[in-house]
Amino acid sequence: MNSITKRWVRGSLFFTLAVLLIAEALFLYFMITGYYNSVQDEILTQFRDLREQLTSYSTSASVDRELQLRRMVEEFDAKEKFDLMLVDRAGNIVATATGLPVVQTQVPEDIVEALEMGDQEYGMYQGRNELGEKIMAVTVRTPYSSGDIEAMRLVTSLELVDGAIRNLVLVSAAFLAVVILASIISGVYFIRSIVIPLQKIEVSAGKIARGDFGTRVEEVRDDEVGSMGS
């Protein structure tokens, strides 16, 4: 009778586990991608607002536009979530909204990409900064000459996002474990409901084969398996 259980494990249970794991992986992939895309969209929305402010500076002299850009960085009102930076032609960060010093041993990837592209494109970097903090950074070129300023950069920490993702993974994994456990319990119960009556029938059949023709099997279920013992 063990073969029935083995076939169930190899067939139904493995198939169920495979489907659940694939569904879990797809769910987490799309949810995590959605989290990061929402952060990127919010950064790009901030840039659109900043570019609208820059249109009012377009008629000023280049040096004046640089001063106005620096003032815009100082007065940036979303500095609790983002750090707005100004980048010169060499890729150096020359001003930040938070006022904190920036450790820069090399030009970040997003700045390199932005300086190589037109003003309608942007460079993006997702990873760890020089201090080891996980960040997302997006850099766009200024739409016109502004002294030595060549681009603007927005940086945000991904620590809170990653914390939310970790919680999502834990909750999702717990739910998956409950579903798998329920599948195993229900499957074992179903298999036992078939195997145990068949074992009784097998024992009775052995007695009958040895000449005990008065042997009967107690009908424990009102179904096809139970009727075999009647």
C-alpha positions as CSV (number, residue, x, y, z in Angstrom):
1,M,0.0,0.0,0.0
2,N,3.0,2.3,0.4
3,S,3.1,2.6,-3.4
4,I,-0.2,4.7,-3.3
5,T,1.4,7.1,-0.8
6,K,4.6,7.3,-2.9
7,R,2.7,7.9,-6.1
8,W,0.8,10.7,-4.3
9,V,4.0,12.3,-3.1
10,R,5.8,12.0,-6.4
11,G,2.7,13.2,-8.4
12,S,0.1,15.3,-6.7
13,L,2.2,16.7,-3.8
14,F,5.3,17.5,-5.9
15,F,3.1,19.2,-8.5
16,T,1.2,21.2,-5.9
17,L,4.5,22.3,-4.3
18,A,6.0,23.3,-7.7
19,V,2.9,25.4,-8.6
20,L,2.9,27.1,-5.2
21,L,6.6,27.9,-5.4
22,I,6.3,29.2,-8.9
23,A,3.4,31.4,-7.9
24,E,5.3,32.6,-4.8
25,A,8.3,33.5,-6.9
26,L,6.2,35.4,-9.5
27,F,4.3,37.2,-6.8
28,L,7.5,38.4,-5.0
29,Y,9.1,39.3,-8.3
30,F,6.3,41.6,-9.4
31,M,5.8,43.1,-5.9
32,I,9.5,43.9,-5.4
33,T,9.7,45.3,-8.9
34,G,6.6,47.4,-8.2
35,Y,8.2,48.8,-5.0
36,Y,11.4,49.9,-6.8
37,N,9.5,51.2,-9.8
38,S,7.3,53.3,-7.5
39,V,10.4,54.9,-6.0
40,Q,11.8,55.6,-9.5
41,D,8.5,57.1,-10.6
42,E,8.5,59.4,-7.5
43,I,12.0,60.6,-8.3
44,L,11.1,61.3,-11.9
45,T,8.0,63.2,-10.7
46,Q,10.3,65.3,-8.5
47,F,12.5,66.1,-11.5
48,R,9.5,67.2,-13.6
49,D,8.5,69.6,-10.9
50,L,12.1,70.9,-10.7
51,R,12.3,71.4,-14.5
52,E,9.1,73.4,-14.3
53,Q,10.8,75.7,-11.8
54,L,13.8,75.9,-14.1
55,T,11.8,77.4,-16.9
56,S,11.5,80.6,-15.0
57,Y,15.3,80.9,-15.0
58,S,15.8,80.4,-18.8
59,T,16.0,84.1,-19.6
60,S,18.6,84.8,-17.0
61,A,22.4,84.9,-17.6
62,S,24.3,81.6,-17.1
63,V,25.9,82.7,-13.9
64,D,22.6,83.9,-12.5
65,R,21.0,80.6,-13.4
66,E,23.7,78.8,-11.4
67,L,23.0,80.9,-8.4
68,Q,19.3,80.3,-8.7
69,L,20.0,76.6,-9.0
70,R,22.0,76.6,-5.8
71,R,19.2,78.5,-4.1
72,M,16.7,76.0,-5.3
73,V,18.8,73.2,-3.8
74,E,19.0,75.0,-0.5
75,E,15.2,75.5,-0.4
76,F,14.4,72.0,-1.6
77,D,11.3,71.0,0.5
78,A,11.5,67.2,0.0
79,K,14.9,66.8,1.6
80,E,13.5,64.4,4.2
81,K,13.0,61.8,1.5
82,F,15.5,62.9,-1.2
83,D,18.8,64.6,-1.4
84,L,19.0,67.0,-4.3
85,M,22.5,67.4,-5.7
86,L,24.1,69.6,-8.3
87,V,26.8,68.1,-10.6
88,D,29.5,70.0,-12.5
89,R,30.9,69.1,-16.0
90,A,33.5,66.8,-14.5
91,G,30.9,64.8,-12.6
92,N,31.7,66.2,-9.2
93,I,28.9,66.8,-6.7
94,V,29.2,70.5,-5.8
95,A,26.1,71.1,-3.7
96,T,23.5,69.0,-1.8
97,A,20.1,69.8,-0.3
98,T,21.0,68.1,3.0
99,G,24.2,70.0,3.3
100,L,26.0,66.7,4.2
101,P,29.4,66.1,2.6
102,V,29.4,63.5,-0.2
103,V,32.2,60.9,-0.2
104,Q,33.1,60.5,-3.9
105,T,36.1,58.4,-4.8
106,Q,34.8,58.1,-8.4
107,V,32.0,59.4,-10.6
108,P,28.8,57.5,-9.9
109,E,27.3,55.4,-12.7
110,D,24.1,57.5,-13.0
111,I,26.1,60.7,-13.4
112,V,28.3,59.2,-16.1
113,E,25.2,58.0,-18.0
114,A,23.4,61.3,-17.7
115,L,26.4,63.4,-18.9
116,E,26.7,61.1,-21.9
117,M,23.0,61.6,-22.8
118,G,20.8,64.4,-23.9
119,D,18.8,66.5,-21.5
120,Q,15.7,64.4,-22.1
121,E,17.4,61.2,-20.8
122,Y,18.5,60.2,-17.4
123,G,21.0,58.0,-15.7
124,M,20.0,55.7,-12.9
125,Y,21.9,53.7,-10.3
126,Q,20.5,51.2,-7.7
127,G,23.0,49.8,-5.2
128,R,25.2,50.9,-2.4
129,N,26.9,54.3,-2.0
130,E,30.4,54.9,-0.7
131,L,29.1,54.6,2.9
132,G,27.5,51.2,2.3
133,E,23.9,52.4,2.3
134,K,21.5,51.0,-0.3
135,I,20.2,53.9,-2.5
136,M,18.5,54.7,-5.7
137,A,20.0,57.7,-7.6
138,V,18.8,59.4,-10.8
139,T,20.7,62.1,-12.6
140,V,19.4,64.4,-15.4
141,R,21.2,67.1,-17.3
142,T,20.1,70.7,-16.9
143,P,18.1,71.9,-19.9
144,Y,20.4,74.9,-20.5
145,S,23.8,76.2,-19.4
146,S,24.0,77.2,-15.8
147,G,27.6,78.3,-15.1
148,D,29.6,75.2,-14.2
149,I,26.5,73.1,-13.3
150,E,25.8,70.4,-15.8
151,A,23.3,68.1,-14.1
152,M,20.9,67.5,-11.1
153,R,20.9,64.4,-9.1
154,L,18.3,63.0,-6.7
155,V,19.2,60.3,-4.2
156,T,17.0,58.4,-1.9
157,S,17.6,55.6,0.6
158,L,16.1,52.2,-0.1
159,E,16.4,51.0,3.5
160,L,12.7,51.6,4.3
161,V,11.7,50.0,1.0
162,D,13.9,47.0,1.7
163,G,12.4,46.7,5.2
164,A,8.9,46.6,3.7
165,I,10.1,44.0,1.1
166,R,11.5,41.9,3.9
167,N,8.2,42.0,5.8
168,L,6.4,41.1,2.6
169,V,8.7,38.1,2.0
170,L,8.2,36.9,5.6
171,V,4.4,37.2,5.5
172,S,4.3,35.6,2.0
173,A,6.6,32.8,3.2
174,A,4.4,32.2,6.3
175,F,1.3,32.1,4.1
176,L,2.9,29.7,1.7
177,A,4.0,27.4,4.6
178,V,0.4,27.3,5.9
179,V,-0.9,26.4,2.5
180,I,1.7,23.7,2.0
181,L,1.0,22.3,5.5
182,A,-2.7,22.3,4.8
183,S,-2.1,20.5,1.5
184,I,0.0,17.8,3.2
185,I,-2.4,17.3,6.0
186,S,-5.4,17.0,3.7
187,G,-3.5,14.8,1.3
188,V,-2.4,12.4,4.1
189,Y,-5.9,12.3,5.5
190,F,-7.2,11.4,2.0
191,I,-4.6,8.7,1.4
192,R,-5.1,7.2,4.8
193,S,-8.9,7.0,4.1
194,I,-8.0,4.8,1.1
195,V,-5.0,2.9,2.4
196,I,-6.4,1.7,5.8
197,P,-9.6,0.2,4.4
198,L,-7.6,-1.5,1.7
199,Q,-5.2,-2.9,4.3
200,K,-8.2,-4.4,6.1
201,I,-9.5,-5.9,2.9
202,E,-6.0,-7.3,2.2
203,V,-5.8,-9.0,5.6
204,S,-9.3,-10.5,5.1
205,A,-8.5,-11.7,1.7
206,G,-5.4,-13.5,3.1
207,K,-7.6,-15.2,5.7
208,I,-10.1,-16.3,3.0
209,A,-7.2,-17.6,0.9
210,R,-6.1,-19.8,3.9
211,G,-9.7,-21.3,4.1
212,D,-11.4,-19.0,6.6
213,F,-14.5,-18.4,4.5
214,G,-16.4,-16.8,7.4
215,T,-14.2,-13.7,7.4
216,R,-15.9,-10.4,6.7
217,V,-14.5,-6.9,6.5
218,E,-16.2,-4.3,8.6
219,E,-17.6,-1.7,6.2
220,V,-16.1,1.6,7.6
221,R,-17.0,3.8,4.6
222,D,-20.1,4.1,2.4
223,D,-18.1,4.4,-0.9
224,E,-16.4,2.3,-3.5
225,V,-13.6,1.2,-1.1
226,G,-16.1,0.3,1.6
227,S,-18.3,-1.8,-0.7
228,M,-15.3,-4.0,-1.6
229,G,-15.4,-5.5,1.9
230,S,-19.1,-6.3,1.8
